[in-house]
Amino acid sequence: MFHLLKWLYPGMKMKRWLLLFAVGVMLFSFGVALVINYEYLSRVEEEIFMLVWRTVGSYNYMVTAGIGVFIVIIGSCLMLWATRSIIRSIIAVLIPDRSEKLVDLIYQERKLGRGPAVTVIGGGHGLSVLLRGIKTATNNVSAVVTVADDGGSSGRLREELGIIPPGDLRNCLVALADTEPLMEKLFQYRFEGNTALAGHSFGNLFIAAMNEVTGDMETALKESSKVLAVKGRVIPASKESVRLDAIMTDGTVVEGESQIPEAHKKIRRVQLFPKKIQAVPAAIEAIESADAIILGPGSLYTSIMPNLLVDGVANALRKSKALKIYICNVLTQPGETDNYTAAQHAKAILDHTGHGAIDYVLVNSTPIPDEMWRGTASKPVEIDEDKVNALGMGLIKADLMSTTEIGRHDPDKLCAAVVKIIYSMGGRR
């Protein structure tokens, strides 16, 4: 019975139709009564009066009214049960393996559909971790993803087919997917051996093929999203071929995203080649219409920055009235952010975008055991709150550490912290 009452939860949009259904039943009953004559209904009413008389010993309106209320309750339950059964019969054909959870599915979708509009900007593993968590809080998610990757399977497909690299796009699709585990494994499966397919992931090849079929990467991602039942949107920052270069403090220039960390030099700034790269209109729209914009987590210079350098993105970010949050990495990244503090991470973004790109910096407050990072080229990011505040930003500490992956964020903890900030700070201002 309690499970049936879930259909009456706020936001289910069922009560109005049940009320309309009840009105229809009453009108139907009234019409039938006119057709078959009131005499028969009067006889039923008399039998009820006589039953009350024989039971109580006299006529009692309250008892009769109680019987009437009981009949109304029985009728309402039958209506609710019938409505639920009709819907379940239809859904059982469409999604037979999930029909038993229909009411929970509908409630979840209604609730998530009313969630805040969140636009996340970045790439790599860090972005997919955030998306896995944030999709449990809202369906209104837009991921603006870097297209500067030039290594591995993505780099090969980029060179051979002349497409934007699909790797980070694939990871985001899978992270936002509401599909069977087997489908996720399929998209992440990487071919082995010595064949031409070795090193390629099935998901990358699927997106590349979809691009060939549809003739456009943005359309290919939309169609791929249908296959994976993606909650939200995955949008490439640009559809143009681009290379990421880094200008080092010693004046040297390192060309190519995959080569930058290998140089092991201090980065002064990064730039795109060519410099004028047109943004995908949907990416700009996602930034302009967001309640909250999240930068990271992920590689500072090679995952986050390439998006911000696309023409129009940084300007849209600065002008947006959304709440802007930068999620700082848990550990420094060798060859990219060696010895960087939280303030230095944030300042690097401002150096490339101008002020107004970040309102709050979210950092991990959980101590990281020495044995997790000693002996590696990484170390915990130092939290220098005063310097962060001096940049005109607030600093928020939270337990974000994964208990299973060293130096990684936990999707659920990350989502909880971000959602708390959005609701406590008011989202879009």
matplotlib code that plots the C-alpha trace (Angstrom):
import matplotlib.pyplot as plt

x = [0.0, 2.9, 4.4, 1.1, 1.2, 4.4, 2.3, 0.9, 4.4, 4.9, 6.3, 5.0, 2.3, -0.1, -2.6, -4.2, -4.8, -6.1, -8.5, -9.6, -10.0, -12.2, -14.4, -14.8, -15.8, -18.4, -19.8, -19.9, -21.7, -24.2, -24.9, -25.4, -27.7, -29.9, -30.0, -30.9, -33.3, -32.8, -35.1, -32.4, -30.0, -32.7, -33.0, -29.3, -29.6, -32.5, -30.6, -27.8, -30.2, -31.8, -28.4, -27.6, -31.0, -30.6, -27.0, -27.5, -31.2, -32.0, -31.1, -27.7, -26.4, -22.8, -22.7, -24.3, -21.8, -19.0, -20.1, -20.1, -16.6, -15.4, -16.9, -15.2, -11.9, -12.3, -13.2, -10.2, -7.8, -9.3, -8.8, -5.2, -4.4, -6.0, -4.1, -0.8, -1.5, -2.3, 0.9, 3.0, 1.5, 2.7, 6.1, 6.6, 6.7, 9.1, 11.5, 10.5, 13.5, 12.7, 8.9, 8.9, 10.7, 8.4, 7.2, 10.8, 12.0, 9.3, 9.9, 13.6, 13.3, 10.8, 13.1, 16.3, 14.5, 13.9, 17.6, 19.9, 21.4, 25.1, 27.8, 31.1, 34.2, 37.3, 38.4, 40.2, 39.6, 38.7, 35.8, 34.2, 34.5, 32.5, 29.9, 29.3, 28.4, 26.5, 24.1, 22.6, 21.6, 20.3, 19.5, 20.3, 24.1, 26.1, 29.7, 32.0, 34.9, 38.4, 39.3, 43.1, 44.0, 46.6, 47.7, 46.7, 43.7, 42.2, 45.4, 45.5, 41.9, 42.5, 45.4, 43.9, 40.3, 40.7, 38.2, 38.3, 39.7, 36.8, 38.5, 37.4, 34.0, 33.6, 34.5, 32.0, 29.2, 29.9, 30.0, 26.6, 25.1, 22.1, 22.6, 23.6, 27.1, 27.8, 27.2, 29.7, 32.3, 31.7, 32.3, 35.4, 36.8, 40.3, 41.5, 44.7, 47.2, 49.3, 46.5, 45.6, 42.9, 45.3, 45.1, 41.8, 38.7, 35.4, 33.7, 36.2, 35.6, 31.8, 31.9, 34.2, 31.8, 28.8, 30.6, 31.0, 27.3, 25.9, 28.6, 28.9, 30.5, 27.9, 25.1, 27.2, 27.4, 23.6, 22.9, 25.4, 23.8, 20.5, 22.3, 23.7, 20.6, 22.8, 21.5, 22.5, 24.6, 28.2, 29.5, 32.9, 34.4, 35.0, 34.7, 37.9, 41.2, 43.5, 46.9, 47.8, 51.2, 52.9, 55.3, 57.7, 59.4, 62.7, 61.1, 60.9, 57.7, 56.4, 54.0, 51.2, 49.1, 50.7, 54.2, 53.7, 54.0, 57.0, 59.1, 59.3, 59.6, 57.7, 54.8, 54.3, 51.1, 49.4, 48.0, 46.0, 47.3, 45.7, 44.8, 41.3, 39.2, 35.4, 33.4, 30.4, 27.4, 25.8, 28.9, 28.5, 24.7, 25.4, 27.6, 25.2, 22.2, 23.8, 22.9, 26.4, 29.6, 32.3, 35.9, 37.7, 38.8, 41.5, 44.8, 45.0, 46.9, 46.0, 42.3, 40.8, 42.7, 42.2, 38.4, 39.0, 41.2, 38.5, 37.2, 34.3, 34.4, 36.4, 34.3, 31.0, 32.4, 33.3, 29.9, 27.8, 25.8, 26.1, 27.9, 31.5, 33.4, 36.9, 37.6, 41.3, 43.1, 44.0, 47.6, 50.0, 50.6, 54.2, 55.4, 52.4, 51.7, 54.8, 54.7, 51.5, 49.4, 45.6, 46.0, 48.5, 46.1, 43.4, 45.7, 46.8, 43.2, 42.8, 46.0, 44.3, 40.7, 40.9, 39.1, 35.6, 36.0, 36.0, 33.9, 34.9, 37.7, 36.7, 39.6, 40.0, 40.3, 41.1, 44.7, 46.4, 48.5, 52.2, 52.4, 50.0, 52.3, 55.8, 58.1, 56.1, 56.5, 53.2, 52.4, 49.2, 48.2, 48.9, 45.8, 46.8, 43.4, 44.7, 46.2, 43.0, 41.0, 43.4, 42.5, 38.9, 37.6, 36.2, 37.7, 35.6, 37.0, 35.4, 36.2, 36.5, 39.1, 38.4, 39.0, 39.8, 41.9, 45.0, 44.9, 41.5, 38.2, 35.2, 32.2, 29.6, 31.5, 32.3, 28.7, 27.5, 30.0, 29.1, 25.3, 25.7, 27.6, 25.0, 22.0, 23.7, 25.1, 21.9, 23.1, 22.5, 22.9]
y = [0.0, 2.4, 1.7, 2.8, 6.0, 6.9, 7.8, 10.7, 12.2, 15.9, 16.3, 13.0, 14.9, 12.0, 13.5, 15.9, 13.0, 10.7, 13.5, 13.9, 10.1, 10.2, 13.0, 10.9, 7.9, 10.0, 11.4, 8.0, 6.6, 9.5, 8.8, 5.1, 5.9, 8.1, 5.3, 2.5, 4.6, 5.8, 3.0, 0.4, 2.7, 3.5, -0.2, -0.4, 2.6, 1.1, -2.1, -0.1, 1.8, -1.5, -3.0, 0.0, -0.3, -4.0, -3.5, -0.4, -0.7, 2.8, 5.0, 6.6, 9.0, 8.8, 5.0, 5.4, 8.2, 5.9, 3.2, 5.8, 6.9, 3.3, 2.7, 5.9, 4.7, 1.3, 2.9, 5.3, 2.4, 0.4, 3.5, 4.0, 0.3, 0.1, 3.2, 1.9, -1.5, 0.0, 2.1, -0.9, -3.0, -0.5, 0.1, -3.7, -3.9, -0.9, -1.6, -5.1, -5.5, -2.3, -2.3, -3.3, 0.0, 2.1, 4.5, 5.0, 5.6, 8.2, 9.9, 10.0, 11.4, 14.1, 15.1, 15.1, 17.1, 19.9, 19.9, 22.9, 23.5, 22.6, 23.1, 21.4, 22.3, 20.1, 16.7, 13.6, 11.2, 14.0, 15.3, 11.8, 11.3, 14.5, 13.6, 10.2, 11.9, 15.0, 12.9, 11.6, 15.2, 16.6, 15.7, 19.2, 18.6, 19.9, 18.8, 21.1, 18.9, 19.6, 18.6, 19.1, 15.5, 14.1, 10.9, 7.2, 6.0, 9.5, 10.9, 8.1, 8.6, 12.3, 11.9, 9.1, 10.4, 14.1, 14.2, 15.8, 13.4, 11.2, 9.8, 12.4, 12.7, 8.9, 9.0, 11.7, 9.8, 6.7, 8.7, 10.2, 7.0, 5.3, 2.0, -1.6, -2.4, -4.5, -1.6, 0.5, -2.2, -2.4, 1.3, 1.2, -2.0, -1.6, -3.9, -5.8, -7.7, -6.6, -5.7, -2.3, -2.1, -2.6, 0.3, 1.6, 1.5, 0.4, 3.6, 5.8, 3.7, 3.9, 7.7, 8.0, 5.8, 7.8, 11.0, 9.5, 8.4, 11.7, 14.0, 16.0, 15.3, 17.2, 15.2, 12.0, 12.7, 13.4, 10.1, 8.2, 9.7, 8.0, 4.6, 5.0, 6.8, 9.7, 12.1, 15.5, 16.7, 16.1, 19.0, 19.5, 22.9, 23.2, 21.1, 22.4, 20.6, 22.2, 21.8, 22.8, 24.4, 25.4, 28.3, 27.5, 29.9, 29.5, 30.6, 27.3, 26.1, 22.6, 21.5, 19.0, 18.2, 14.8, 16.3, 19.1, 17.0, 15.1, 18.3, 18.6, 22.3, 25.1, 26.3, 30.0, 29.7, 27.6, 28.5, 27.0, 26.6, 28.1, 30.8, 31.6, 28.5, 28.8, 27.5, 25.2, 27.4, 24.9, 25.2, 29.0, 28.5, 26.0, 28.5, 31.4, 29.4, 27.6, 28.0, 26.8, 26.4, 23.9, 23.9, 20.6, 18.5, 17.3, 18.3, 22.1, 23.0, 20.1, 19.4, 22.6, 25.3, 24.2, 24.8, 28.3, 29.3, 28.5, 31.8, 33.1, 30.6, 32.7, 35.8, 33.9, 32.5, 35.9, 37.4, 34.5, 35.2, 31.5, 30.4, 29.5, 26.8, 25.5, 22.0, 21.8, 18.5, 16.5, 16.0, 18.0, 16.7, 15.8, 17.9, 20.2, 21.6, 20.6, 22.3, 24.3, 25.4, 25.8, 29.6, 28.9, 26.6, 29.2, 32.1, 30.1, 30.0, 33.8, 34.4, 32.8, 34.0, 37.3, 37.9, 36.8, 33.2, 31.7, 32.5, 29.6, 27.1, 23.7, 21.7, 18.4, 18.7, 15.0, 14.3, 12.0, 9.3, 9.7, 6.1, 7.1, 9.6, 9.3, 8.0, 9.5, 12.8, 14.1, 15.6, 16.9, 20.3, 22.9, 24.8, 28.5, 30.0, 33.6, 33.7, 32.3, 35.0, 37.6, 36.6, 37.5, 34.0, 32.0, 28.7, 25.8, 22.6, 19.2, 15.6, 14.7, 11.8, 8.5, 5.5, 3.2, 5.3, 7.1, 10.8, 10.8, 12.4, 10.3, 10.9, 10.8, 13.0, 15.4, 15.6, 16.2, 19.0, 20.7, 20.4, 21.8, 24.8, 25.4, 25.3, 27.2, 29.9, 30.2, 28.8, 31.4, 34.8]
z = [0.0, 0.8, -2.6, -4.2, -2.3, -4.1, -7.1, -5.1, -4.2, -5.1, -8.6, -10.0, -12.0, -11.3, -8.8, -11.4, -13.8, -11.0, -10.0, -13.6, -13.8, -10.7, -12.1, -15.2, -13.2, -11.3, -14.5, -16.0, -13.0, -13.0, -16.7, -16.1, -13.2, -15.5, -18.1, -15.8, -13.6, -10.0, -8.8, -8.8, -6.9, -4.4, -3.7, -2.9, -0.7, 1.2, 1.7, 3.3, 5.5, 6.6, 7.4, 9.6, 11.3, 12.0, 13.2, 15.4, 16.2, 14.8, 11.9, 12.4, 9.8, 10.9, 10.4, 6.9, 6.1, 7.3, 4.9, 2.1, 3.0, 3.0, -0.4, -1.7, -0.3, -1.9, -5.2, -5.1, -4.4, -7.3, -9.6, -8.4, -8.8, -12.2, -13.4, -12.1, -13.7, -17.1, -17.1, -15.9, -18.7, -21.3, -19.7, -19.4, -23.1, -23.5, -20.6, -19.3, -17.0, -15.1, -15.0, -11.3, -10.4, -12.5, -9.8, -8.5, -12.1, -12.7, -9.4, -9.9, -13.4, -12.3, -9.4, -11.4, -14.2, -11.7, -10.7, -11.3, -14.7, -14.3, -16.9, -16.4, -18.3, -18.6, -19.8, -18.9, -16.0, -13.6, -15.5, -15.9, -12.1, -11.5, -14.1, -12.5, -9.3, -10.6, -12.7, -9.5, -8.5, -11.8, -15.4, -16.5, -17.0, -19.9, -20.3, -22.4, -23.3, -24.6, -28.1, -27.8, -27.0, -29.4, -27.7, -27.8, -29.8, -30.0, -31.5, -34.1, -35.2, -35.3, -37.7, -39.8, -40.1, -39.6, -36.7, -33.3, -30.7, -29.3, -26.2, -23.6, -25.3, -24.9, -21.2, -20.6, -22.5, -20.4, -17.2, -17.9, -19.2, -17.6, -19.2, -18.5, -17.2, -20.2, -22.5, -20.5, -20.7, -24.4, -24.9, -22.8, -24.3, -25.8, -28.5, -27.9, -30.0, -33.0, -35.5, -36.8, -34.1, -31.2, -28.7, -30.0, -27.7, -29.2, -28.0, -29.9, -33.1, -32.5, -32.2, -35.3, -37.3, -36.1, -37.2, -40.7, -40.8, -39.6, -41.1, -37.9, -34.6, -32.6, -34.2, -33.7, -29.9, -29.7, -31.5, -29.4, -26.3, -27.3, -27.5, -24.0, -22.5, -21.4, -18.8, -20.0, -22.9, -24.0, -26.1, -27.8, -27.1, -30.8, -33.9, -35.4, -35.4, -32.8, -31.2, -27.7, -27.2, -24.0, -23.5, -20.8, -18.3, -20.1, -23.4, -25.1, -26.8, -26.5, -29.2, -28.5, -25.5, -24.9, -25.0, -22.5, -19.3, -20.8, -21.1, -17.2, -17.3, -15.6, -17.7, -18.2, -20.2, -22.9, -26.2, -29.1, -32.7, -34.6, -32.1, -33.4, -32.9, -33.2, -30.3, -30.7, -30.2, -27.9, -25.6, -25.3, -24.7, -22.0, -20.2, -20.6, -19.3, -16.4, -12.8, -11.9, -13.9, -12.7, -13.9, -13.3, -11.7, -14.0, -15.6, -15.2, -18.4, -20.7, -19.8, -18.4, -20.2, -23.8, -23.4, -22.0, -24.9, -27.5, -28.9, -26.9, -24.0, -21.5, -22.3, -21.8, -18.5, -17.2, -18.1, -16.8, -13.7, -12.7, -9.6, -10.7, -8.9, -9.6, -8.2, -7.4, -7.8, -4.8, -5.8, -8.0, -11.5, -12.5, -15.4, -15.2, -11.7, -9.7, -6.3, -7.2, -4.3, -4.5, -5.1, -7.9, -9.6, -9.5, -10.5, -13.6, -14.8, -14.1, -16.1, -19.1, -18.7, -16.8, -13.4, -12.9, -14.0, -10.5, -7.4, -5.2, -5.0, -3.7, -2.2, -0.4, 3.3, 4.1, 5.0, 2.5, 4.1, 3.3, 2.0, -0.8, -2.4, -0.9, -3.6, -6.4, -8.3, -6.9, -3.5, -1.8, -3.0, -0.3, 0.7, 1.1, 1.9, 2.4, -1.1, -2.6, -0.8, -2.0, -5.6, -4.9, -4.4, -1.5, -0.5, 0.6, 2.2, 2.1, 2.3, -1.4, -1.3, -2.9, -0.6, -3.6, -6.0, -4.7, -5.3, -6.9, -6.1, -5.0, -7.3, -4.5, -2.2, -5.0, -6.0, -2.4, -1.9, -5.2, -4.7, -1.2, -2.5, -5.3, -3.0, -0.1, -2.4, -4.4, -7.8, -10.5, -8.9]

ax = plt.figure().add_subplot(projection="3d")
ax.plot(x, y, z, "-o")
ax.set_aspect("equal")
plt.show()
